[in-house]
Amino acid sequence: MAQVTHTRSIHLPSFAEIMEAIRTRRARNRVFRQTFNELHSLSNSELADIGIHRTMIRGLAKEAAYGK
């Protein structure tokens, strides 16, 4: 009886790939915090003027940072 051996290739990220992922995550977090803080600092009437309700701020900041 023949024995079949399966090998599976596993990609381990390089140090450069890990560092790039960290930089990307930090940049996206910065965009989220900045967008959230700027919108949160507006009054309800200022938000209404631009068509935003206060409950939408977190979602808009997530979309700005991470896309849809």
PDB file with SEQRES, HELIX, SHEET and CRYST1 records, atoms N, CA, C and O in Angstrom:
SEQRES   1 A   68  MET ALA GLN VAL THR HIS THR ARG SER ILE HIS LEU PRO          
SEQRES   2 A   68  SER PHE ALA GLU ILE MET GLU ALA ILE ARG THR ARG ARG          
SEQRES   3 A   68  ALA ARG ASN ARG VAL PHE ARG GLN THR PHE ASN GLU LEU          
SEQRES   4 A   68  HIS SER LEU SER ASN SER GLU LEU ALA ASP ILE GLY ILE          
SEQRES   5 A   68  HIS ARG THR MET ILE ARG GLY LEU ALA LYS GLU ALA ALA          
SEQRES   6 A   68  TYR GLY LYS                                                  
HELIX    1 AA1 PHE A   15  HIS A   40  1                                  26    
HELIX    2 AA2 ASN A   44  ASP A   49  1                                   6    
HELIX    3 AA3 ARG A   54  MET A   56  5                                   3    
HELIX    4 AA4 ILE A   57  TYR A   66  1                                  10    
CRYST1    1.000    1.000    1.000  90.00  90.00  90.00 P 1           1          
ATOM      1  N   MET A   1       0.847  -1.167   0.000  1.00  0.00           N  
ATOM      2  CA  MET A   1       0.000   0.000   0.000  1.00  0.00           C  
ATOM      3  C   MET A   1       0.898   1.237   0.000  1.00  0.00           C  
ATOM      4  O   MET A   1       1.862   1.322   0.760  1.00  0.00           O  
ATOM      5  N   ALA A   2       0.566   2.180  -0.854  1.00  0.00           N  
ATOM      6  CA  ALA A   2       1.359   3.407  -0.966  1.00  0.00           C  
ATOM      7  C   ALA A   2       0.928   4.404   0.108  1.00  0.00           C  
ATOM      8  O   ALA A   2      -0.256   4.533   0.418  1.00  0.00           O  
ATOM      9  N   GLN A   3       1.883   5.082   0.650  1.00  0.00           N  
ATOM     10  CA  GLN A   3       1.581   6.086   1.666  1.00  0.00           C  
ATOM     11  C   GLN A   3       1.687   7.456   1.016  1.00  0.00           C  
ATOM     12  O   GLN A   3       2.676   7.765   0.351  1.00  0.00           O  
ATOM     13  N   VAL A   4       0.657   8.275   1.215  1.00  0.00           N  
ATOM     14  CA  VAL A   4       0.627   9.618   0.648  1.00  0.00           C  
ATOM     15  C   VAL A   4       0.861  10.614   1.774  1.00  0.00           C  
ATOM     16  O   VAL A   4       0.196  10.583   2.810  1.00  0.00           O  
ATOM     17  N   THR A   5       1.810  11.486   1.544  1.00  0.00           N  
ATOM     18  CA  THR A   5       2.107  12.513   2.539  1.00  0.00           C  
ATOM     19  C   THR A   5       1.706  13.863   1.964  1.00  0.00           C  
ATOM     20  O   THR A   5       2.098  14.226   0.855  1.00  0.00           O  
ATOM     21  N   HIS A   6       0.937  14.581   2.722  1.00  0.00           N  
ATOM     22  CA  HIS A   6       0.521  15.912   2.301  1.00  0.00           C  
ATOM     23  C   HIS A   6       1.354  16.940   3.056  1.00  0.00           C  
ATOM     24  O   HIS A   6       1.544  16.846   4.269  1.00  0.00           O  
ATOM     25  N   THR A   7       1.833  17.899   2.322  1.00  0.00           N  
ATOM     26  CA  THR A   7       2.536  18.999   2.979  1.00  0.00           C  
ATOM     27  C   THR A   7       1.742  20.262   2.754  1.00  0.00           C  
ATOM     28  O   THR A   7       1.174  20.491   1.687  1.00  0.00           O  
ATOM     29  N   ARG A   8       1.721  21.058   3.773  1.00  0.00           N  
ATOM     30  CA  ARG A   8       0.974  22.299   3.705  1.00  0.00           C  
ATOM     31  C   ARG A   8       1.957  23.438   3.918  1.00  0.00           C  
ATOM     32  O   ARG A   8       2.719  23.443   4.885  1.00  0.00           O  
ATOM     33  N   SER A   9       1.933  24.389   3.019  1.00  0.00           N  
ATOM     34  CA  SER A   9       2.833  25.524   3.117  1.00  0.00           C  
ATOM     35  C   SER A   9       2.186  26.607   3.995  1.00  0.00           C  
ATOM     36  O   SER A   9       1.065  27.043   3.735  1.00  0.00           O  
ATOM     37  N   ILE A  10       2.889  27.015   5.005  1.00  0.00           N  
ATOM     38  CA  ILE A  10       2.390  28.053   5.909  1.00  0.00           C  
ATOM     39  C   ILE A  10       3.259  29.279   5.728  1.00  0.00           C  
ATOM     40  O   ILE A  10       4.483  29.207   5.839  1.00  0.00           O  
ATOM     41  N   HIS A  11       2.624  30.406   5.451  1.00  0.00           N  
ATOM     42  CA  HIS A  11       3.357  31.660   5.287  1.00  0.00           C  
ATOM     43  C   HIS A  11       3.481  32.351   6.641  1.00  0.00           C  
ATOM     44  O   HIS A  11       2.480  32.734   7.247  1.00  0.00           O  
ATOM     45  N   LEU A  12       4.693  32.503   7.101  1.00  0.00           N  
ATOM     46  CA  LEU A  12       4.943  33.264   8.308  1.00  0.00           C  
ATOM     47  C   LEU A  12       5.402  34.650   7.878  1.00  0.00           C  
ATOM     48  O   LEU A  12       6.324  34.774   7.071  1.00  0.00           O  
ATOM     49  N   PRO A  13       4.767  35.696   8.410  1.00  0.00           N  
ATOM     50  CA  PRO A  13       5.126  37.045   7.973  1.00  0.00           C  
ATOM     51  C   PRO A  13       6.553  37.413   8.385  1.00  0.00           C  
ATOM     52  O   PRO A  13       7.038  37.025   9.448  1.00  0.00           O  
ATOM     53  N   SER A  14       7.193  38.163   7.521  1.00  0.00           N  
ATOM     54  CA  SER A  14       8.540  38.630   7.827  1.00  0.00           C  
ATOM     55  C   SER A  14       8.452  39.780   8.834  1.00  0.00           C  
ATOM     56  O   SER A  14       7.376  40.321   9.088  1.00  0.00           O  
ATOM     57  N   PHE A  15       9.583  40.132   9.387  1.00  0.00           N  
ATOM     58  CA  PHE A  15       9.637  41.255  10.322  1.00  0.00           C  
ATOM     59  C   PHE A  15       9.133  42.527   9.650  1.00  0.00           C  
ATOM     60  O   PHE A  15       8.402  43.305  10.263  1.00  0.00           O  
ATOM     61  N   ALA A  16       9.521  42.744   8.391  1.00  0.00           N  
ATOM     62  CA  ALA A  16       9.089  43.936   7.661  1.00  0.00           C  
ATOM     63  C   ALA A  16       7.569  43.952   7.481  1.00  0.00           C  
ATOM     64  O   ALA A  16       6.944  45.006   7.590  1.00  0.00           O  
ATOM     65  N   GLU A  17       6.980  42.799   7.209  1.00  0.00           N  
ATOM     66  CA  GLU A  17       5.522  42.716   7.049  1.00  0.00           C  
ATOM     67  C   GLU A  17       4.811  43.001   8.370  1.00  0.00           C  
ATOM     68  O   GLU A  17       3.773  43.663   8.393  1.00  0.00           O  
ATOM     69  N   ILE A  18       5.367  42.505   9.453  1.00  0.00           N  
ATOM     70  CA  ILE A  18       4.775  42.759  10.771  1.00  0.00           C  
ATOM     71  C   ILE A  18       4.843  44.241  11.092  1.00  0.00           C  
ATOM     72  O   ILE A  18       3.867  44.823  11.565  1.00  0.00           O  
ATOM     73  N   MET A  19       5.991  44.852  10.838  1.00  0.00           N  
ATOM     74  CA  MET A  19       6.155  46.279  11.118  1.00  0.00           C  
ATOM     75  C   MET A  19       5.209  47.120  10.253  1.00  0.00           C  
ATOM     76  O   MET A  19       4.642  48.103  10.730  1.00  0.00           O  
ATOM     77  N   GLU A  20       5.042  46.740   9.003  1.00  0.00           N  
ATOM     78  CA  GLU A  20       4.124  47.474   8.121  1.00  0.00           C  
ATOM     79  C   GLU A  20       2.687  47.348   8.617  1.00  0.00           C  
ATOM     80  O   GLU A  20       1.932  48.320   8.572  1.00  0.00           O  
ATOM     81  N   ALA A  21       2.300  46.167   9.088  1.00  0.00           N  
ATOM     82  CA  ALA A  21       0.954  45.976   9.629  1.00  0.00           C  
ATOM     83  C   ALA A  21       0.743  46.841  10.864  1.00  0.00           C  
ATOM     84  O   ALA A  21      -0.332  47.412  11.048  1.00  0.00           O  
ATOM     85  N   ILE A  22       1.762  46.941  11.706  1.00  0.00           N  
ATOM     86  CA  ILE A  22       1.661  47.785  12.901  1.00  0.00           C  
ATOM     87  C   ILE A  22       1.519  49.245  12.503  1.00  0.00           C  
ATOM     88  O   ILE A  22       0.686  49.962  13.056  1.00  0.00           O  
ATOM     89  N   ARG A  23       2.342  49.696  11.533  1.00  0.00           N  
ATOM     90  CA  ARG A  23       2.244  51.094  11.075  1.00  0.00           C  
ATOM     91  C   ARG A  23       0.871  51.391  10.485  1.00  0.00           C  
ATOM     92  O   ARG A  23       0.295  52.449  10.738  1.00  0.00           O  
ATOM     93  N   THR A  24       0.353  50.456   9.702  1.00  0.00           N  
ATOM     94  CA  THR A  24      -0.961  50.641   9.086  1.00  0.00           C  
ATOM     95  C   THR A  24      -2.046  50.735  10.154  1.00  0.00           C  
ATOM     96  O   THR A  24      -2.914  51.605  10.090  1.00  0.00           O  
ATOM     97  N   ARG A  25      -1.993  49.841  11.131  1.00  0.00           N  
ATOM     98  CA  ARG A  25      -2.988  49.848  12.208  1.00  0.00           C  
ATOM     99  C   ARG A  25      -2.932  51.154  13.002  1.00  0.00           C  
ATOM    100  O   ARG A  25      -3.970  51.731  13.326  1.00  0.00           O  
ATOM    101  N   ARG A  26      -1.726  51.615  13.313  1.00  0.00           N  
ATOM    102  CA  ARG A  26      -1.574  52.862  14.070  1.00  0.00           C  
ATOM    103  C   ARG A  26      -2.103  54.049  13.277  1.00  0.00           C  
ATOM    104  O   ARG A  26      -2.752  54.929  13.842  1.00  0.00           O  
ATOM    105  N   ALA A  27      -1.832  54.083  11.967  1.00  0.00           N  
ATOM    106  CA  ALA A  27      -2.313  55.177  11.119  1.00  0.00           C  
ATOM    107  C   ALA A  27      -3.840  55.178  11.068  1.00  0.00           C  
ATOM    108  O   ALA A  27      -4.464  56.236  11.149  1.00  0.00           O  
ATOM    109  N   ARG A  28      -4.431  54.012  10.935  1.00  0.00           N  
ATOM    110  CA  ARG A  28      -5.892  53.922  10.893  1.00  0.00           C  
ATOM    111  C   ARG A  28      -6.510  54.324  12.232  1.00  0.00           C  
ATOM    112  O   ARG A  28      -7.545  54.988  12.265  1.00  0.00           O  
ATOM    113  N   ASN A  29      -5.876  53.922  13.330  1.00  0.00           N  
ATOM    114  CA  ASN A  29      -6.364  54.330  14.650  1.00  0.00           C  
ATOM    115  C   ASN A  29      -6.300  55.844  14.815  1.00  0.00           C  
ATOM    116  O   ASN A  29      -7.196  56.450  15.403  1.00  0.00           O  
ATOM    117  N   ARG A  30      -5.224  56.456  14.288  1.00  0.00           N  
ATOM    118  CA  ARG A  30      -5.097  57.913  14.361  1.00  0.00           C  
ATOM    119  C   ARG A  30      -6.220  58.601  13.595  1.00  0.00           C  
ATOM    120  O   ARG A  30      -6.808  59.569  14.078  1.00  0.00           O  
ATOM    121  N   VAL A  31      -6.515  58.095  12.393  1.00  0.00           N  
ATOM    122  CA  VAL A  31      -7.602  58.663  11.586  1.00  0.00           C  
ATOM    123  C   VAL A  31      -8.922  58.524  12.330  1.00  0.00           C  
ATOM    124  O   VAL A  31      -9.716  59.464  12.380  1.00  0.00           O  
ATOM    125  N   PHE A  32      -9.158  57.338  12.914  1.00  0.00           N  
ATOM    126  CA  PHE A  32     -10.395  57.131  13.666  1.00  0.00           C  
ATOM    127  C   PHE A  32     -10.511  58.138  14.813  1.00  0.00           C  
ATOM    128  O   PHE A  32     -11.531  58.815  14.943  1.00  0.00           O  
ATOM    129  N   ARG A  33      -9.465  58.239  15.647  1.00  0.00           N  
ATOM    130  CA  ARG A  33      -9.514  59.145  16.806  1.00  0.00           C  
ATOM    131  C   ARG A  33      -9.687  60.587  16.396  1.00  0.00           C  
ATOM    132  O   ARG A  33     -10.470  61.316  17.006  1.00  0.00           O  
ATOM    133  N   GLN A  34      -8.963  61.015  15.361  1.00  0.00           N  
ATOM    134  CA  GLN A  34      -9.059  62.404  14.918  1.00  0.00           C  
ATOM    135  C   GLN A  34     -10.456  62.709  14.385  1.00  0.00           C  
ATOM    136  O   GLN A  34     -11.044  63.733  14.733  1.00  0.00           O  
ATOM    137  N   THR A  35     -10.984  61.835  13.552  1.00  0.00           N  
ATOM    138  CA  THR A  35     -12.321  62.044  12.997  1.00  0.00           C  
ATOM    139  C   THR A  35     -13.360  62.044  14.106  1.00  0.00           C  
ATOM    140  O   THR A  35     -14.227  62.918  14.146  1.00  0.00           O  
ATOM    141  N   PHE A  36     -13.279  61.068  15.008  1.00  0.00           N  
ATOM    142  CA  PHE A  36     -14.224  60.977  16.109  1.00  0.00           C  
ATOM    143  C   PHE A  36     -14.166  62.237  16.969  1.00  0.00           C  
ATOM    144  O   PHE A  36     -15.203  62.827  17.271  1.00  0.00           O  
ATOM    145  N   ASN A  37     -12.973  62.650  17.361  1.00  0.00           N  
ATOM    146  CA  ASN A  37     -12.831  63.812  18.231  1.00  0.00           C  
ATOM    147  C   ASN A  37     -13.315  65.096  17.575  1.00  0.00           C  
ATOM    148  O   ASN A  37     -13.962  65.919  18.223  1.00  0.00           O  
ATOM    149  N   GLU A  38     -13.011  65.272  16.302  1.00  0.00           N  
ATOM    150  CA  GLU A  38     -13.455  66.481  15.606  1.00  0.00           C  
ATOM    151  C   GLU A  38     -14.968  66.539  15.498  1.00  0.00           C  
ATOM    152  O   GLU A  38     -15.569  67.583  15.749  1.00  0.00           O  
ATOM    153  N   LEU A  39     -15.587  65.429  15.127  1.00  0.00           N  
ATOM    154  CA  LEU A  39     -17.052  65.422  15.019  1.00  0.00           C  
ATOM    155  C   LEU A  39     -17.703  65.538  16.390  1.00  0.00           C  
ATOM    156  O   LEU A  39     -18.713  66.223  16.547  1.00  0.00           O  
ATOM    157  N   HIS A  40     -17.127  64.870  17.378  1.00  0.00           N  
ATOM    158  CA  HIS A  40     -17.697  64.899  18.728  1.00  0.00           C  
ATOM    159  C   HIS A  40     -17.641  66.304  19.339  1.00  0.00           C  
ATOM    160  O   HIS A  40     -18.469  66.654  20.180  1.00  0.00           O  
ATOM    161  N   SER A  41     -16.668  67.097  18.914  1.00  0.00           N  
ATOM    162  CA  SER A  41     -16.533  68.448  19.467  1.00  0.00           C  
ATOM    163  C   SER A  41     -17.562  69.430  18.909  1.00  0.00           C  
ATOM    164  O   SER A  41     -17.741  70.522  19.448  1.00  0.00           O  
ATOM    165  N   LEU A  42     -18.237  69.038  17.827  1.00  0.00           N  
ATOM    166  CA  LEU A  42     -19.248  69.922  17.242  1.00  0.00           C  
ATOM    167  C   LEU A  42     -20.534  69.881  18.060  1.00  0.00           C  
ATOM    168  O   LEU A  42     -20.853  68.880  18.703  1.00  0.00           O  
ATOM    169  N   SER A  43     -21.257  70.985  18.019  1.00  0.00           N  
ATOM    170  CA  SER A  43     -22.554  71.025  18.708  1.00  0.00           C  
ATOM    171  C   SER A  43     -23.576  70.241  17.888  1.00  0.00           C  
ATOM    172  O   SER A  43     -23.341  69.916  16.724  1.00  0.00           O  
ATOM    173  N   ASN A  44     -24.702  69.946  18.511  1.00  0.00           N  
ATOM    174  CA  ASN A  44     -25.771  69.225  17.801  1.00  0.00           C  
ATOM    175  C   ASN A  44     -26.266  70.018  16.597  1.00  0.00           C  
ATOM    176  O   ASN A  44     -26.568  69.432  15.557  1.00  0.00           O  
ATOM    177  N   SER A  45     -26.353  71.331  16.721  1.00  0.00           N  
ATOM    178  CA  SER A  45     -26.826  72.133  15.588  1.00  0.00           C  
ATOM    179  C   SER A  45     -25.785  72.158  14.465  1.00  0.00           C  
ATOM    180  O   SER A  45     -26.154  72.148  13.291  1.00  0.00           O  
ATOM    181  N   GLU A  46     -24.491  72.191  14.805  1.00  0.00           N  
ATOM    182  CA  GLU A  46     -23.459  72.138  13.770  1.00  0.00           C  
ATOM    183  C   GLU A  46     -23.488  70.782  13.055  1.00  0.00           C  
ATOM    184  O   GLU A  46     -23.338  70.711  11.835  1.00  0.00           O  
ATOM    185  N   LEU A  47     -23.681  69.724  13.817  1.00  0.00           N  
ATOM    186  CA  LEU A  47     -23.792  68.403  13.206  1.00  0.00           C  
ATOM    187  C   LEU A  47     -25.006  68.330  12.291  1.00  0.00           C  
ATOM    188  O   LEU A  47     -24.929  67.788  11.188  1.00  0.00           O  
ATOM    189  N   ALA A  48     -26.133  68.881  12.756  1.00  0.00           N  
ATOM    190  CA  ALA A  48     -27.356  68.873  11.948  1.00  0.00           C  
ATOM    191  C   ALA A  48     -27.147  69.642  10.642  1.00  0.00           C  
ATOM    192  O   ALA A  48     -27.681  69.257   9.602  1.00  0.00           O  
ATOM    193  N   ASP A  49     -26.375  70.723  10.694  1.00  0.00           N  
ATOM    194  CA  ASP A  49     -26.103  71.512   9.490  1.00  0.00           C  
ATOM    195  C   ASP A  49     -25.390  70.699   8.418  1.00  0.00           C  
ATOM    196  O   ASP A  49     -25.573  70.947   7.226  1.00  0.00           O  
ATOM    197  N   ILE A  50     -24.585  69.735   8.830  1.00  0.00           N  
ATOM    198  CA  ILE A  50     -23.879  68.915   7.843  1.00  0.00           C  
ATOM    199  C   ILE A  50     -24.526  67.534   7.672  1.00  0.00           C  
ATOM    200  O   ILE A  50     -23.952  66.640   7.049  1.00  0.00           O  
ATOM    201  N   GLY A  51     -25.719  67.378   8.229  1.00  0.00           N  
ATOM    202  CA  GLY A  51     -26.508  66.163   8.019  1.00  0.00           C  
ATOM    203  C   GLY A  51     -26.062  64.968   8.839  1.00  0.00           C  
ATOM    204  O   GLY A  51     -26.225  63.822   8.418  1.00  0.00           O  
ATOM    205  N   ILE A  52     -25.501  65.233  10.006  1.00  0.00           N  
ATOM    206  CA  ILE A  52     -25.022  64.148  10.860  1.00  0.00           C  
ATOM    207  C   ILE A  52     -25.717  64.207  12.210  1.00  0.00           C  
ATOM    208  O   ILE A  52     -25.829  65.274  12.812  1.00  0.00           O  
ATOM    209  N   HIS A  53     -26.179  63.065  12.681  1.00  0.00           N  
ATOM    210  CA  HIS A  53     -26.718  62.960  14.030  1.00  0.00           C  
ATOM    211  C   HIS A  53     -25.602  62.448  14.930  1.00  0.00           C  
ATOM    212  O   HIS A  53     -24.738  61.694  14.482  1.00  0.00           O  
ATOM    213  N   ARG A  54     -25.616  62.846  16.173  1.00  0.00           N  
ATOM    214  CA  ARG A  54     -24.551  62.481  17.113  1.00  0.00           C  
ATOM    215  C   ARG A  54     -24.334  60.960  17.179  1.00  0.00           C  
ATOM    216  O   ARG A  54     -23.209  60.501  17.377  1.00  0.00           O  
ATOM    217  N   THR A  55     -25.397  60.194  17.015  1.00  0.00           N  
ATOM    218  CA  THR A  55     -25.264  58.731  17.083  1.00  0.00           C  
ATOM    219  C   THR A  55     -24.501  58.149  15.881  1.00  0.00           C  
ATOM    220  O   THR A  55     -24.123  56.977  15.901  1.00  0.00           O  
ATOM    221  N   MET A  56     -24.276  58.948  14.851  1.00  0.00           N  
ATOM    222  CA  MET A  56     -23.589  58.487  13.645  1.00  0.00           C  
ATOM    223  C   MET A  56     -22.071  58.665  13.725  1.00  0.00           C  
ATOM    224  O   MET A  56     -21.342  58.152  12.876  1.00  0.00           O  
ATOM    225  N   ILE A  57     -21.598  59.383  14.730  1.00  0.00           N  
ATOM    226  CA  ILE A  57     -20.186  59.773  14.771  1.00  0.00           C  
ATOM    227  C   ILE A  57     -19.255  58.565  14.760  1.00  0.00           C  
ATOM    228  O   ILE A  57     -18.322  58.518  13.958  1.00  0.00           O  
ATOM    229  N   ARG A  58     -19.486  57.596  15.628  1.00  0.00           N  
ATOM    230  CA  ARG A  58     -18.587  56.435  15.713  1.00  0.00           C  
ATOM    231  C   ARG A  58     -18.542  55.688  14.368  1.00  0.00           C  
ATOM    232  O   ARG A  58     -17.466  55.303  13.911  1.00  0.00           O  
ATOM    233  N   GLY A  59     -19.676  55.488  13.755  1.00  0.00           N  
ATOM    234  CA  GLY A  59     -19.714  54.795  12.473  1.00  0.00           C  
ATOM    235  C   GLY A  59     -18.994  55.559  11.371  1.00  0.00           C  
ATOM    236  O   GLY A  59     -18.312  54.961  10.538  1.00  0.00           O  
ATOM    237  N   LEU A  60     -19.146  56.881  11.366  1.00  0.00           N  
ATOM    238  CA  LEU A  60     -18.462  57.685  10.370  1.00  0.00           C  
ATOM    239  C   LEU A  60     -16.952  57.671  10.584  1.00  0.00           C  
ATOM    240  O   LEU A  60     -16.182  57.640   9.624  1.00  0.00           O  
ATOM    241  N   ALA A  61     -16.537  57.695  11.836  1.00  0.00           N  
ATOM    242  CA  ALA A  61     -15.106  57.633  12.124  1.00  0.00           C  
ATOM    243  C   ALA A  61     -14.527  56.269  11.714  1.00  0.00           C  
ATOM    244  O   ALA A  61     -13.419  56.201  11.182  1.00  0.00           O  
ATOM    245  N   LYS A  62     -15.269  55.196  11.958  1.00  0.00           N  
ATOM    246  CA  LYS A  62     -14.829  53.861  11.532  1.00  0.00           C  
ATOM    247  C   LYS A  62     -14.716  53.795  10.014  1.00  0.00           C  
ATOM    248  O   LYS A  62     -13.754  53.244   9.478  1.00  0.00           O  
ATOM    249  N   GLU A  63     -15.697  54.355   9.329  1.00  0.00           N  
ATOM    250  CA  GLU A  63     -15.676  54.338   7.871  1.00  0.00           C  
ATOM    251  C   GLU A  63     -14.499  55.148   7.339  1.00  0.00           C  
ATOM    252  O   GLU A  63     -13.847  54.741   6.379  1.00  0.00           O  
ATOM    253  N   ALA A  64     -14.228  56.286   7.957  1.00  0.00           N  
ATOM    254  CA  ALA A  64     -13.085  57.110   7.522  1.00  0.00           C  
ATOM    255  C   ALA A  64     -11.771  56.372   7.709  1.00  0.00           C  
ATOM    256  O   ALA A  64     -10.871  56.484   6.876  1.00  0.00           O  
ATOM    257  N   ALA A  65     -11.653  55.625   8.784  1.00  0.00           N  
ATOM    258  CA  ALA A  65     -10.394  54.949   9.098  1.00  0.00           C  
ATOM    259  C   ALA A  65     -10.235  53.604   8.396  1.00  0.00           C  
ATOM    260  O   ALA A  65      -9.151  53.275   7.916  1.00  0.00           O  
ATOM    261  N   TYR A  66     -11.305  52.835   8.336  1.00  0.00           N  
ATOM    262  CA  TYR A  66     -11.196  51.450   7.886  1.00  0.00           C  
ATOM    263  C   TYR A  66     -11.958  51.164   6.596  1.00  0.00           C  
ATOM    264  O   TYR A  66     -11.877  50.052   6.074  1.00  0.00           O  
ATOM    265  N   GLY A  67     -12.686  52.127   6.079  1.00  0.00           N  
ATOM    266  CA  GLY A  67     -13.503  51.909   4.896  1.00  0.00           C  
ATOM    267  C   GLY A  67     -14.792  51.195   5.256  1.00  0.00           C  
ATOM    268  O   GLY A  67     -15.037  50.890   6.423  1.00  0.00           O  
ATOM    269  N   LYS A  68     -15.606  50.931   4.262  1.00  0.00           N  
ATOM    270  CA  LYS A  68     -16.883  50.273   4.510  1.00  0.00           C  
ATOM    271  C   LYS A  68     -16.755  48.826   4.745  1.00  0.00           C  
ATOM    272  O   LYS A  68     -17.757  48.146   4.968  1.00  0.00           O  
TER     273      LYS A  68                                                      
END                                                                             
